[in-house]
Each structure stands twice: as structure tokens, then as C-alpha cells.
Amino acid sequence: MIAAGFALAGPAVLVSSSSLSSAAQAGQGAVAAPREPTRVPVFSATIVARYPHDRTAFTEGLLWHDGALYESTGQERQSDVRRVSLKDGKILAKARIDPAQFGEGLALWKDQLVSLTWHDGIAHRWDVRTLKPKGQNRYTGEGWGLTSDGVSLLQSDGSSEIISRDPLTLAERKRVAVTIDGRPLRDINELEYVHGALLANVWHTGFLVRIDPATGKVTAVIDLRPLVAEIAATDPEAVLNGIAWDAKADRLFVTGKYWPTLFEIKIAATPQ
């Protein structure tokens, strides 16, 4: 759930580069944080519910549609797109991606799912009801996260940019640089479009960031390190990754790669 106050710009609090460096030293990776303290609101989140999640899934993309979760997974010879039951985590349907390809982000466009690949430059299209393949598109660069704002597909590629693409051809429309206090924020990963803003995982961290899609400015940080601590993963690649929003019920879900749990969370209305 997104608290009403979170959709607005809350009072600023200090986020120091030293605190983000501490997260990196704890195995959560390095954020391209400013060298000086930055005045960006930091929000905590409470856990509303916990649901089972496939601990063998290398989660790359996650979304909610028509009463179910849809998830894309990565790793060569293991990548797929699946429909998943929220209640028990069971896989209801699955489509395998070419075993030579590494699956990445996932988005819904009308009656099709679009899934990226990491290095192959191929986007797969799937019928959202049957998961049968409906074609492919080519694109340049790496594929990481993917979501839709209802007009374009918005993609990350591990850099500090968000790429806007034509939803039918995947032709690039424009790029927006993601910044925090004017400095680039790299490693933007999984994306979800929520209340007119982008929520994004930052690879190898326990944080989400809220991005203004028009300007690329980070307008808030959501601290999910308590969830990372609860999972207590020993695999360094079992990182926080995967955001899904149930717009009708205003529910927000997050999980991670190889995590046994999917969390429904509520972001605090006011910053820490």
C-alpha cells in the first residue's frame, strides 16, 4: 500500500553518503551516492503480509494483473515468464525463454507481456492469458528493468538512465538521466510505475528509490533493509529485486532473487 502522504513531497531529511556506504559494506552494494549529505526524504515501510515465493526463482521482473502475479526470471537455461498465485506461491502457468538467453524485466502492454533479455537485444512478447509467444522485437543495449506508464515502455539498462520505448516496436523515444542531488544514480534495476512515479530497485542495495519520470530526479528513498535482514541470504546475488503494484487495491509487493518470501508492504506516510 502507498500511504497517501508518500505520493507528495514530504519534508526533507538528511541521507549521508556514509550511511549508504555502510549498506555497501554490509553486502548490499554501492549506490552512486553524493559525496556530501543529500536532502532526500527517506521512508520506512511496514510489512502488511508475507507470502510464499519460489526460492529457486532468480527474479528479474514482477507485476500484478487480473488477480495474479506475473514474474520473469533470469539465468541461462533457467529463464522463464510465469503466472503465480499470490496466496501459496504456486506457478499457475509458465513459458520458457530460449535456454541460451538470460531473461530480464517484464511489463504489461494491453493483452501482451513484454520480457527483456540481458545481452541478446531480444524482447519477447507473450499472450497474457495463455503465455503463448506472440513475437519478438529487437533493441540495442542491455535489458534490465521494464514497466509501462500507459504510453511508453520504460526501461533500465543498469546505467543511470531510463529509456522510453515505443510499446509496439521498442524503438527508443528518449532517455532521462536519473540523479540524486544532481549526481547520477547508477544500477537502476527493476521498475514499477506507481501513482505517476517510478519505483526502482537499486541493484545490490536494500533500498527502493522514487523517480520523477519527467526529470529523472530521485524524490524519495524507501529503506527496505529490514526485509533484507529478515531474509538473511548467504548468496551475494540473492538481492532485493521485484516490485509489483495492485492498482485496484493499492497494494505494493516486493521480493528478491532466490527469496523464499514475497512481502506486501505499506510505505510510511511521513519520512524518517
N, C-alpha and C positions, 0 to 999 in steps of 0.2 A: 504494500500500500504506500502511496505517496502522500505524505501529510500535506495539508493544504498550504501551510506556510512554506513548504520546501519549494514550491513552484515559483516563489517570489524571491527576490534578492534579500537575504537576511543580513543582519549586522555582521560586519567583518571580524574575523578573529585571526590571530597570527598562526601561520603554519611555517615553521622554521625548516630550513634545509637540513639541519641536524636531525630533526625528528624523522624526516624521510630517509636520511642516510642510515638511521638506526634500523628502519624497516628493511633496508637492503642488507645490512649486516646480519639481520635475523633470518636471511634466506628468502626475502620477499622481493629482491631485485632492486634495481636503481631507477628512480624516477628522475627525469631530466629537470630537477628542481632548481629554482633560482638560488644563487649563492647567498642572497640576502633574504630575510624573512618576507613572506608574501601575505598580503591581506586577502585571503580567500576563505569563505565560510567553510568550516568543517563540520559535518553532521555525523552523528552516530545512527545506528539502526538497531531496532529490537527484532527479535525472532518471533514471528507470529505462529509458524508451524514448521515442522520438519517432515520431509517425505523421502522415501527410499529413492536412491539413484544408482544406476549401474556403475559399479566401481571399476569396470573394465573400459568404460567409455572415456576416450580422450576428447572431451567436449570442446568443440570449436564454435558452434552456433547454437542458439536456443531461442525459441519463440513460442507464443501461445496462440492457438487458433481453434475456434469452434469446440471448446471443451477439452482440448488435449494439448500436450507439449509436443513440439517438433524439435528435433535435435540433429545436428550434424557432428560427426566425429572424424578425427584425424588419424594419422599414421598410415604409411603404405601397407597395403594388404589388409587393412583393418577399417578403412574409412567407409562410412555409410550415412544415409539420411533415414531417420526413423520417427514414427509417431509413438508417443509414450503416454501411458496412463499416469496421471498425477498421483492418484491415491496409493498405488502399490509399486510404481516404477516399472511395470511390465512393458515390454516392447509389443505394441499392437500391430505394427507393420514396419517393414524395413526394406530399403533399396540400397544395394551395394554399389559403391563407386569403383571405377576401374582400379584394380589392385596396384597398378603402378603409380597411382595418383594419391596425393595427400589431401584429404578433404579439409575444408576450412569453413568460413562463415556461411550463414543461412538467412534468407529473407523471404517474405511472402509478397508476391505481386499478383493481385487478382486471384485466379484459381490455380496459380503455379507457385511452387517453391523454387528459389534460385540458390544454388550452392556453389561456392567458390572452391578452387584448388590452390594450393600454396605456390608451387613453382611452375605449374603446367600452363597457366594462362587460359584455362578452360572453365567456363561456368556451366553447370548442368541445370537443366530445368526438369521439374517433376510435377506431375499432377498431384495436387494437394490431397485429393480424396483417395487415390489408388497408389500413389508414389511410383507410378509408371513413368519412364523417361519421356520427355516431351521435346527434347532438342538440346542444343548447346550453343554457346556464344564464346567468342574469343576476346581476350583483353590482354593488355600488357602489364607487366609488373607482378609483384607478389599479391596473393589474395590472403587477407586476414579476416577481419570482421565485416559484416554486411547487415544492413537494415533498410527500411523504406520510410520515407516521410509522406508517402501518398502521391508524390510527384516524381521523385527520382529514387534510385537505389544509392545509398550512402555507404561507402566502403573505406575500410582502413587497410593499410599495407605494412604496418609495423613502423612506419615513419611518424612524423609529427603532422601529417596531412590527412584530411578527409576528402575523398574523391566522390564527386557526384556523377552518377552514370545514368544513361538512358535505360529505363527498365526493360525495354524490348530488345535493344541491340547491345547494351553495355558500353556503348560509345561514351567516352569521357566528355562531361559537360563543363566541369570546373573543379578547382581544388581550393580548399580553405586550410590555412595553417592553424594548427592547434597551439595555443600559447597559454602560459600561466605567467601573469605579470610581464607580458611581452616577450618571454623566452619560450623557445619550442618545448613542447612536451611530447617526447617520442614514445614508441612502443604502445601506441593506441591499438587495442585488440578488439574484442567482441563489442558489438554495438547494439543499442536498443533505442528506438525513438519513443520518448515518453513526454506527454504534455508539451509538445513543441520544442523539446530539447533532446540532445543526445546523451544517453548514459553510456559510459565506456569503461571496460576493464583496462587497466594499465598493466601490461604483461609483467609477471613476476613481482607483483605488489599485492597488498591486501586492501587496495583502495579502488573505488569507482570515482570517476570524475563526471561532472555535468558540464556539457559543452554547448555553447550557443552556436547552432549550426550556421548562422549567417556570418558571424565574426570569427569563429574558432576559439573564442576566449573561454577558458575554464572559469565557470561561475560558482562552482562548489566542489568539494571533495567529500566523499562518503567513506567513512572508516569502517571497513569490514574485517579488520584484523582479528576481532574476537571469533568470527566464524572460521578463519584460517587456523586459529589456535585450537578451536574445538575439533577440527578435522585432524590436526596434528600429523599431516602427511610426512612420510620419510623420503618419498621420491621428490627430488627437487623440481620436477616438471609437473607435479600434481598441484597446479596453481589455481587460484580463483579465476574462473572464466566461464561465462554463460549468464546472460541476463534475459529474462522474459517478462513481458508485461501483459496482464489480462486487463484490457482497457475497460471492458464492461463492468467488471467487479473491482477495478482499481487495485489489483493485486500485483505485487512485484516478487519475482522469483530469481534466485541466484544459485549457482553451483560452481563446481570446479572440475578440472581434469582428474579423472580417476577418483572423484569424491564419492563416498557412499551415501551422501545426503544432499538433497535439494532443499533449500531454505526459502520459505516465504518470509519476507521482511517488511518492516514498516520504518521508513526513514523519519527521523525526528523532525518536528515542525520548526525547531529553532536550533541554531548551531551550538556547538560545544563552547 
